[in-house]
């Protein structure tokens, strides 16, 4: 069971993989979950658009697509993150790029833990849970 980080058509972001992996495990545990195999694929806007069209029949850019392979209390999945969109979101929301990157990283984990953000009131619940998770991120990862 591993948490792995890959880059497709872009540079791997400068994240502290071991620290971030431990953080992900800690956050998952707060929801009563264990981590299985989780792969982060960092990519460009063009790649995430291709994935969105091919697998979800959505024709738009997004910051993250989460493919959920969770079984029981063991969360697993492939998480595609567009670093282009993370960067533009950090500019739009006037946040630090690394904070926005970590927010996006944990956003996918929260989806795997069963938190949604598409229905009425769900976005606020997701944001609240993202903020709680970010508060658990060790300083050396920020």
Buried (B, 14 or more C-beta within 10 A) or exposed (E): EEBEBEBEEBEEBEBEEEBBBBBBBBBBEEBEBEBBBBBBBBBBBEBBBEBBEEEEEEEEBBBBBBBBBBEEEBBBBBBBBBBBBBBBBBEEEEBEBBBBBBBBBBBBBBBBBEBEBEEEEEEEBBEEBBEEBBEEBEEEBE
